C-alpha cells in the first residue's frame, strides 16, 4: 500500500511539474509553429470540422497525415472544445507520459515479486532523462506511444490479447513507425511464450500497419513519397534503398550509425538503465528499428535524448530492463533486495547528469541544458502584447516562435510568405524555422514590407513588429499570389521542412 501511494504521488508530481515547465516554455516563447503550432492547428481544425487540416510551408491547406501518420491527434478535438489552448495539449502529454509509470510498476511487481523493486523501476522511468525530455519537447502525438506501448506490453505479458490490441492500435495511431515496435513485442511473445501463431500475427500486423502508413496513407495525403526520406539519402533514401545499401555497402551504413554523436546518443539512452536490458535481448529487437531510424538520419535532432524521437525506444528499453532485473534476481537471489534501490540510485545520478529537472543547474556538475527555457523576459512580455493584437481567425504570417501562439486558426503562414495574410507578426531577434541564411534576408523582407503602401505597421518594440494589411488581400492559396520574399531568402525558405 505504501509503495502504491508513493507511486501515485510521483505520477502526480511529474504531471504537475512537467506541465508547469512545458507551459512555462510556451510563455517564454521557447516553442514554435514547428512543432507545437502545427499540432495546435491540426487539433483546432478537427474541432472545427476540418479533419487534421494544417497549412504547410508552401501556404497550402493540406492534411497532417501527409507528413506523419498520427490520427490520434483527432482524439484531442473534444478536449480542445473544453479547453481551447495549446496548454491543454502539453498538459495532456505530461499526464499521459507520467501514467506510463503504472504498468512498469505492475510488470516489475509481477516478475520480481517485490513492491519495493517495482517502485524503484517506476520511479526510474519518471527520472529517466529521455522520458523527461520527451515530455518537454513541445507537443508531439508520438509521445502518447510511450505510455500506450507500456500498457500494451503489460496486457500482452498477461496474455490478455484484446486490451493489448486496443492499446497497440492506439499507439500505432501516433506515428507511422510505431507498428515496428509492436512487431518487436510480437517477436518477444512468439519466443518467450511459444505462441507461434499469435506471435507471428502480431509481427505481421505491426509491420503491415507501418508499411501501409508509410507507403499508402502518407503518399495519398501528400501526393508523393514522404519528404522525410531525404534524411536518409546517404544510406539509400527509402526503406528498400536502406536495405540494399546494408547489403551492398555495409560499411557506409555502419559509419553513419556509429559516429561519435550517435554513440553518445546511445550511451545517454542505455547507461541510465544500468545494462539490465542486456539480460533480455529478444525484447531489444522492438527498439532496434526506431534506434536505426534515429542514428541513420542526417537530422541531428533524431540522435538526441532531448527530442521526441525516443518515444518508441523508451518502452522496450525500460521493459527489457525490468525483465532483465527479474532474470538477474532468479540467477542470484541474494541481489534481489538490492535491484530496486540500485536502479533508483542510478536513475537519480543519471538525471543529475542528463535530466530536465531545473534544480540540477544550481548544483556543481549538474545538467544545465536549457536551464533558462522557462524564464520570461521583458522581451517575452512585449511579444505577448504584440501577438494579442492579431484577431482570432485572421490569416497571419508569423516567424516560428510567434507561430506557436497564433496557430489556433484555419490558416497560418510562415514569414516571409504572405499570400492571403491580413496580418504579419515578426520577431526580428528570432527568425523562422531553419532560416539558415540568418537575420539579414529577413531584415530585407521586413524593409520591403515597411515600404509597401498596402501594409501598415501597428506595433514595433524591441524587435517585435506587427503589420496589418490595409489593401484587399488576394484570394487564399499559394497559387493566388507569390510570397513576399526577397531573392536572398527564397532558397532557404522554400527548402524548409518541419522537424516533426
C-alpha positions as CSV (number, residue, x, y, z in Angstrom):
1,X,0.0,0.0,0.0
2,X,2.8,2.4,0.9
3,X,4.6,1.7,-2.4
4,X,1.5,2.3,-4.4
5,X,0.9,5.6,-2.6
6,X,4.4,6.7,-3.4
7,X,3.9,5.7,-7.0
8,X,0.7,7.8,-7.4
9,X,2.3,10.7,-5.6
10,X,5.3,10.5,-8.0
11,X,2.9,10.3,-11.0
12,X,1.1,13.4,-9.8
13,X,4.3,15.3,-9.1
14,X,5.6,14.5,-12.5
15,X,2.4,15.6,-14.2
16,X,2.2,18.9,-12.3
17,X,5.9,19.7,-12.6
18,X,6.3,18.9,-16.2
19,X,3.0,20.6,-17.1
20,X,4.3,23.7,-15.4
21,X,7.7,23.5,-17.2
22,X,6.0,23.0,-20.6
23,X,3.6,25.9,-20.2
24,X,6.5,28.0,-18.9
25,X,8.4,27.3,-22.1
26,X,5.4,28.4,-24.1
27,X,5.0,31.6,-22.0
28,X,8.8,32.3,-22.6
29,X,8.3,31.8,-26.4
30,X,10.6,28.8,-26.4
31,X,8.2,26.8,-28.6
32,X,7.5,27.2,-32.3
33,X,5.0,26.9,-35.0
34,X,7.1,23.8,-35.7
35,X,6.1,21.8,-33.9
36,X,3.7,22.9,-31.2
37,X,1.8,25.3,-33.5
38,X,1.5,22.7,-36.2
39,X,-0.2,20.2,-33.8
40,X,-2.3,23.0,-32.4
41,X,-3.7,23.9,-35.8
42,X,-4.5,20.2,-36.6
43,X,-6.4,19.8,-33.4
44,X,-8.1,23.2,-33.8
45,X,-9.1,22.4,-37.3
46,X,-10.5,19.0,-36.3
47,X,-12.6,20.6,-33.6
48,X,-14.0,23.0,-36.1
49,X,-14.9,20.4,-38.8
50,X,-11.7,20.2,-40.9
51,X,-10.1,16.9,-40.1
52,X,-6.4,17.3,-39.2
53,X,-6.1,20.2,-41.7
54,X,-2.9,22.3,-41.5
55,X,-1.2,25.0,-43.5
56,X,2.1,23.8,-44.9
57,X,5.2,25.8,-45.6
58,X,4.1,26.4,-49.2
59,X,0.9,28.0,-47.9
60,X,-1.3,25.1,-48.9
61,X,-4.1,23.7,-46.9
62,X,-3.3,20.1,-46.5
63,X,-3.7,17.1,-44.2
64,X,-1.4,16.5,-41.3
65,X,-1.5,12.8,-42.5
66,X,0.6,13.9,-45.5
67,X,3.6,14.4,-43.1
68,X,3.0,11.8,-40.5
69,X,0.5,9.1,-39.7
70,X,-0.8,10.4,-36.4
71,X,-4.6,10.4,-36.4
72,X,-4.6,10.1,-32.6
73,X,-4.5,13.9,-32.7
74,X,-8.1,13.9,-33.7
75,X,-9.0,12.4,-30.3
76,X,-7.9,15.7,-28.7
77,X,-10.5,17.7,-30.5
78,X,-13.2,17.3,-27.9
79,X,-10.8,18.4,-25.2
80,X,-10.0,21.4,-27.3
81,X,-13.6,22.5,-27.2
82,X,-13.5,22.4,-23.4
83,X,-10.0,24.0,-23.1
84,X,-9.1,25.8,-26.3
85,X,-5.4,26.3,-25.7
86,X,-2.0,24.8,-26.6
87,X,-1.6,24.5,-22.8
88,X,-4.2,21.7,-22.9
89,X,-2.0,19.7,-25.3
90,X,1.1,20.0,-23.2
91,X,-0.9,19.1,-20.0
92,X,-2.4,16.0,-21.5
93,X,1.0,15.0,-22.8
94,X,2.6,15.3,-19.3
95,X,-0.2,13.4,-17.6
96,X,-0.1,10.6,-20.3
97,X,3.7,10.1,-20.1
98,X,3.5,10.1,-16.3
99,X,0.9,7.4,-16.3
100,X,3.4,5.1,-18.1
101,X,4.9,4.5,-14.6
102,X,1.9,2.4,-13.6
103,X,2.3,-0.5,-16.0
104,X,6.0,-0.6,-15.2
105,X,5.1,-0.9,-11.5
106,X,2.7,-3.8,-12.3
107,X,5.3,-5.5,-14.5
108,X,8.1,-5.3,-12.1
109,X,6.0,-6.3,-9.1
110,X,4.8,-9.4,-11.0
111,X,8.3,-10.5,-12.2
112,X,10.3,-9.5,-9.2
113,X,7.6,-10.3,-6.6
114,X,8.6,-7.1,-4.8
115,X,6.7,-3.8,-4.4
116,X,9.9,-2.1,-3.5
117,X,11.7,-3.2,-6.7
118,X,8.5,-2.3,-8.6
119,X,8.6,1.2,-7.1
120,X,12.3,1.6,-7.9
121,X,11.7,0.8,-11.6
122,X,8.6,3.0,-11.9
123,X,10.5,6.0,-10.3
124,X,13.4,5.3,-12.6
125,X,11.1,5.6,-15.6
126,X,10.0,9.0,-14.3
127,X,13.6,10.1,-13.7
128,X,14.9,8.6,-17.0
129,X,16.3,11.6,-18.9
130,X,14.7,10.5,-22.2
131,X,11.3,10.4,-20.5
132,X,11.6,13.9,-19.2
133,X,12.9,15.5,-22.4
134,X,10.2,13.7,-24.4
135,X,7.6,15.4,-22.2
136,X,9.2,18.8,-22.6
137,X,9.8,18.7,-26.3
138,X,6.8,21.0,-27.1
139,X,4.0,18.6,-28.0
140,X,4.0,15.6,-30.3
141,X,1.4,12.9,-30.7
142,X,4.1,10.2,-30.7
143,X,4.7,11.0,-27.1
144,X,1.4,9.1,-26.4
145,X,3.1,6.0,-27.9
146,X,5.3,5.8,-24.8
147,X,2.6,5.0,-22.2
148,X,0.4,3.2,-24.7
149,X,3.1,0.8,-25.6
150,X,3.8,0.2,-21.9
151,X,0.2,-0.7,-21.2
152,X,0.1,-2.8,-24.4
153,X,3.1,-4.8,-23.2
154,X,1.6,-5.3,-19.8
155,X,-1.6,-6.8,-21.2
156,X,0.5,-8.9,-23.6
157,X,2.5,-10.3,-20.7
158,X,-0.8,-11.1,-19.0
159,X,-2.0,-12.9,-22.2
160,X,-4.9,-10.5,-22.4
161,X,-4.9,-10.0,-26.1
162,X,-8.0,-7.8,-26.5
163,X,-6.8,-5.0,-24.3
164,X,-3.3,-5.5,-25.8
165,X,-4.7,-5.0,-29.2
166,X,-6.6,-1.8,-28.1
167,X,-3.5,-0.2,-26.7
168,X,-1.3,-1.3,-29.5
169,X,-3.7,0.1,-32.1
170,X,-3.8,3.4,-30.3
171,X,0.0,3.5,-30.1
172,X,0.3,2.8,-33.8
173,X,-2.1,5.7,-34.5
174,X,0.5,8.1,-33.0
175,X,3.2,7.7,-35.7
176,X,4.0,5.5,-38.7
177,X,7.0,3.6,-37.3
178,X,5.4,2.5,-34.0
179,X,4.0,-0.5,-35.7
180,X,7.5,-1.9,-35.9
181,X,7.8,-1.6,-32.1
182,X,4.6,-3.6,-31.8
183,X,6.0,-6.1,-34.2
184,X,9.0,-6.4,-31.8
185,X,6.6,-7.2,-29.0
186,X,5.2,-9.9,-31.2
187,X,8.7,-11.4,-31.6
188,X,9.1,-11.5,-27.9
189,X,5.7,-13.1,-27.4
190,X,6.5,-15.7,-30.0
191,X,9.8,-16.6,-28.5
192,X,9.1,-16.3,-24.8
193,X,5.6,-17.8,-24.7
194,X,5.9,-20.2,-27.7
195,X,2.6,-18.7,-29.0
196,X,3.8,-19.1,-32.6
197,X,0.6,-18.3,-34.4
198,X,-0.4,-15.4,-32.3
199,X,3.1,-14.0,-32.1
200,X,3.6,-14.2,-35.8
201,X,0.2,-12.5,-36.2
202,X,1.3,-9.6,-34.0
203,X,4.5,-9.3,-36.0
204,X,2.7,-9.3,-39.3
205,X,0.1,-6.8,-38.1
206,X,2.7,-4.4,-36.8
207,X,4.8,-4.5,-39.9
208,X,1.8,-4.2,-42.1
209,X,0.5,-1.2,-40.1
210,X,3.8,0.7,-40.6
211,X,4.0,-0.3,-44.3
212,X,0.5,0.9,-45.0
213,X,1.1,4.2,-43.1
214,X,4.4,4.9,-44.9
215,X,3.6,3.6,-48.4
216,X,-0.1,4.3,-48.7
217,X,-1.5,6.8,-46.2
218,X,1.3,9.4,-46.2
219,X,1.7,9.4,-50.0
220,X,-2.1,9.6,-50.5
221,X,-2.4,12.8,-48.5
222,X,0.9,14.4,-49.6
223,X,0.8,13.4,-53.2
224,X,4.3,12.0,-53.1
225,X,6.6,9.8,-51.0
226,X,7.4,11.0,-47.5
227,X,9.5,14.2,-47.5
228,X,11.5,12.7,-44.6
229,X,13.2,10.1,-46.8
230,X,15.7,12.8,-47.7
231,X,17.1,12.4,-44.2
232,X,18.4,9.0,-45.3
233,X,19.8,9.9,-48.7
234,X,23.3,8.9,-47.6
235,X,22.2,5.3,-46.9
236,X,19.6,4.7,-49.6
237,X,16.8,7.2,-49.1
238,X,13.9,4.8,-48.8
239,X,13.3,1.6,-46.7
240,X,14.1,-0.5,-49.7
241,X,17.1,1.6,-50.5
242,X,18.4,1.3,-47.0
243,X,18.2,-2.5,-47.1
244,X,20.0,-2.6,-50.4
245,X,22.7,-0.3,-49.1
246,X,23.0,-2.5,-46.0
247,X,23.9,-5.5,-48.2
248,X,25.9,-3.7,-50.9
249,X,27.7,-1.0,-48.8
250,X,27.5,-2.2,-45.2
251,X,30.4,0.0,-44.1
252,X,28.6,3.1,-45.2
253,X,25.6,2.2,-43.1
254,X,27.8,1.3,-40.1
255,X,29.7,4.5,-40.5
256,X,26.5,6.6,-40.4
257,X,25.1,4.6,-37.5
258,X,28.2,4.7,-35.2
259,X,29.6,8.2,-35.4
260,X,30.7,9.8,-32.1
261,X,27.5,11.7,-31.8
262,X,25.4,8.5,-32.4
263,X,27.5,6.6,-29.8
264,X,26.9,9.4,-27.3
265,X,23.2,9.3,-28.0
266,X,23.1,5.5,-27.5
267,X,25.0,5.9,-24.3
268,X,22.6,8.5,-23.0
269,X,19.8,6.0,-23.6
270,X,21.4,2.9,-22.4
271,X,23.7,3.7,-19.5
272,X,21.0,5.2,-17.2
273,X,19.2,1.8,-17.3
274,X,22.3,0.0,-15.8
275,X,22.7,-2.5,-18.6
276,X,19.9,-4.8,-17.2
277,X,18.4,-4.7,-20.7
278,X,21.3,-7.0,-21.8
279,X,19.6,-9.8,-20.0
280,X,16.5,-9.5,-22.1
281,X,18.0,-9.4,-25.6
282,X,14.9,-10.6,-27.5
283,X,12.9,-7.6,-26.4
284,X,15.6,-5.3,-27.6
285,X,14.5,-6.2,-31.1
286,X,11.5,-3.9,-30.5
287,X,13.9,-1.0,-30.0
288,X,16.1,-1.8,-33.0
289,X,14.0,-0.2,-35.8
290,X,13.5,3.1,-34.0
291,X,17.1,3.3,-33.0
292,X,18.3,2.6,-36.5
293,X,16.0,5.3,-37.9
294,X,17.5,7.8,-35.5
295,X,21.2,7.0,-35.9
296,X,21.0,6.7,-39.7
297,X,19.2,10.1,-40.1
298,X,21.0,13.2,-41.2
299,X,18.8,15.2,-38.9
300,X,20.8,15.8,-35.8
301,X,17.7,16.2,-33.6
302,X,16.9,12.5,-34.0
303,X,20.1,11.3,-32.4
304,X,19.5,13.2,-29.2
305,X,17.6,12.4,-26.0
306,X,16.3,16.0,-25.9
307,X,13.7,15.4,-28.6
308,X,10.6,13.3,-29.2
309,X,12.3,10.7,-31.3
310,X,12.9,8.5,-28.2
311,X,9.1,7.8,-27.8
312,X,9.3,4.4,-29.4
313,X,12.6,3.5,-27.7
314,X,11.7,4.2,-24.1
315,X,9.1,1.4,-23.6
316,X,11.1,-1.6,-24.9
317,X,14.3,-0.4,-23.2
318,X,12.6,0.1,-19.8
319,X,10.6,-3.2,-20.1
320,X,13.8,-5.1,-21.1
321,X,15.5,-3.6,-18.0
322,X,12.6,-4.8,-15.8
323,X,12.7,-8.3,-17.3
324,X,16.5,-8.3,-17.2
325,X,16.4,-7.4,-13.5
326,X,14.0,-10.3,-12.9
327,X,16.3,-12.7,-14.7
328,X,19.2,-11.5,-12.6
329,X,17.2,-12.0,-9.4
330,X,16.4,-15.6,-10.4
331,X,20.0,-16.3,-11.1
332,X,21.3,-14.6,-8.0
333,X,18.6,-14.4,-5.3
334,X,20.9,-12.5,-3.0
335,X,20.9,-9.4,-5.2
336,X,17.1,-9.2,-5.4
337,X,16.6,-6.8,-2.5
338,X,19.3,-4.5,-4.0
339,X,17.9,-4.2,-7.5
340,X,15.2,-1.6,-6.7
341,X,17.4,0.7,-4.7
342,X,20.3,0.3,-7.2
343,X,18.0,1.2,-10.2
344,X,16.7,4.2,-8.3
345,X,20.2,5.5,-7.3
346,X,21.4,5.2,-10.9
347,X,18.3,7.0,-12.1
348,X,18.9,9.9,-9.8
349,X,22.6,10.1,-10.8
350,X,21.6,9.9,-14.5
351,X,19.0,12.6,-14.0
352,X,21.6,14.8,-12.3
353,X,23.9,14.3,-15.4
354,X,21.3,14.4,-18.2
355,X,17.8,15.1,-16.8
356,X,15.5,18.0,-17.3
357,X,14.8,18.9,-13.6
358,X,15.9,22.6,-13.3
359,X,17.3,22.3,-9.8
360,X,20.4,20.5,-11.0
361,X,21.6,23.6,-12.8
362,X,22.2,25.2,-9.4
363,X,24.5,22.4,-8.2
364,X,28.1,21.9,-9.3
365,X,28.3,19.5,-12.2
366,X,24.5,19.3,-12.6
367,X,22.9,19.4,-16.1
368,X,22.2,23.0,-17.1
369,X,20.9,22.3,-20.7
370,X,18.0,24.8,-21.4
371,X,18.1,25.9,-17.8
372,X,16.6,29.3,-18.7
373,X,13.9,27.9,-21.0
374,X,11.1,29.0,-18.7
375,X,12.4,32.4,-17.8
376,X,10.1,35.1,-19.0
377,X,12.0,38.2,-20.1
378,X,10.9,41.7,-20.8
379,X,11.2,40.8,-24.5
380,X,8.7,37.9,-23.9
381,X,6.2,40.3,-22.3
382,X,6.5,42.7,-25.2
383,X,6.0,39.8,-27.6
384,X,2.9,38.6,-25.8
385,X,1.3,42.0,-26.2
386,X,2.2,42.0,-29.8
387,X,0.6,38.6,-30.7
388,X,-2.5,39.6,-28.8
389,X,-3.2,42.2,-31.4
390,X,-3.8,39.6,-34.1
391,X,-7.5,38.8,-34.3
392,X,-8.7,35.3,-33.9
393,X,-9.4,33.7,-37.2
394,X,-7.4,36.2,-39.3
395,X,-4.9,34.8,-41.7
396,X,-1.5,35.6,-40.3
397,X,2.1,35.2,-41.4
398,X,4.5,34.8,-38.5
399,X,8.0,33.9,-37.6
400,X,8.4,30.5,-35.9
401,X,8.5,31.4,-32.2
402,X,5.4,33.6,-32.6
403,X,3.6,30.9,-34.6
404,X,3.2,28.6,-31.6
405,X,0.9,31.3,-30.2
406,X,-1.0,32.1,-33.4
407,X,-1.8,28.6,-34.8
408,X,-5.3,28.1,-33.5
409,X,-6.9,29.2,-36.7
410,X,-7.7,27.9,-40.2
411,X,-4.6,29.4,-42.0
412,X,-1.2,30.5,-40.7
413,X,1.8,31.2,-42.9
414,X,5.5,31.2,-42.2
415,X,7.1,34.6,-42.7
416,X,8.1,35.8,-45.3
417,X,5.3,34.1,-47.2
418,X,2.3,36.4,-47.3
419,X,-0.2,35.1,-49.8
420,X,-3.7,36.0,-48.4
421,X,-2.4,37.1,-45.0
422,X,-4.1,40.1,-43.5
423,X,-1.7,40.3,-40.5
424,X,2.1,39.8,-40.1
425,X,3.8,39.2,-36.8
426,X,7.6,39.1,-36.8
427,X,10.3,38.8,-34.1
428,X,13.5,40.2,-35.7
429,X,15.6,38.6,-33.0
430,X,14.4,35.1,-33.7
431,X,13.8,34.1,-37.3
432,X,11.6,31.4,-38.9
433,X,12.1,27.7,-38.6
434,X,15.5,26.6,-40.1
435,X,16.2,30.1,-41.5
436,X,19.8,29.1,-42.2
437,X,20.5,32.3,-44.1
438,X,20.5,34.3,-40.9
439,X,18.8,37.6,-39.9
440,X,19.8,39.8,-42.9
441,X,17.5,38.3,-45.5
442,X,14.6,38.6,-43.0
443,X,15.5,42.2,-42.4
444,X,15.4,42.8,-46.2
445,X,11.8,41.3,-46.3
446,X,10.8,43.4,-43.4
447,X,12.2,46.6,-45.0
448,X,10.2,45.8,-48.1
449,X,7.1,45.3,-46.1
450,X,7.7,48.7,-44.4
451,X,7.8,50.4,-47.8
452,X,4.7,48.6,-49.1
453,X,1.7,51.0,-49.0
454,X,-0.7,48.1,-48.7
455,X,0.6,47.3,-45.2
456,X,0.5,49.4,-42.0
457,X,2.9,48.9,-39.1
458,X,0.7,48.8,-36.0
459,X,3.2,47.7,-33.4
460,X,7.0,47.9,-33.0
461,X,9.0,47.4,-29.9
462,X,12.2,45.6,-29.0
463,X,12.5,44.0,-32.5
464,X,8.9,42.7,-32.5
465,X,6.7,44.1,-35.3
466,X,3.1,43.6,-36.2
467,X,1.7,44.7,-39.6
468,X,-1.9,44.9,-40.8
469,X,-2.9,44.8,-44.4
470,X,-4.9,47.9,-45.4
471,X,-5.5,47.0,-49.0
472,X,-7.5,44.0,-50.2
473,X,-5.9,40.6,-49.6
474,X,-5.5,38.2,-52.6
475,X,-7.6,35.0,-52.6
476,X,-6.5,32.2,-50.3
477,X,-3.8,29.8,-51.5
478,X,-0.3,29.9,-52.8
479,X,-1.4,30.0,-56.4
480,X,-3.1,33.3,-55.9
481,X,0.0,35.4,-55.1
482,X,3.7,34.8,-54.9
483,X,5.2,35.0,-51.4
484,X,6.6,38.4,-50.4
485,X,10.2,37.4,-50.3
486,X,13.5,38.8,-51.3
487,X,15.6,36.7,-53.6
488,X,18.3,36.3,-50.9
489,X,15.9,34.4,-48.7
490,X,13.8,32.4,-51.2
491,X,16.1,29.4,-51.4
492,X,16.3,28.7,-47.7
493,X,12.6,29.3,-47.1
494,X,11.5,27.1,-49.9
495,X,13.6,24.2,-48.6
496,X,12.3,24.2,-45.0
497,X,10.6,21.1,-43.6
498,X,9.1,20.6,-40.2
499,X,11.2,19.0,-37.5
500,X,8.4,16.6,-36.6
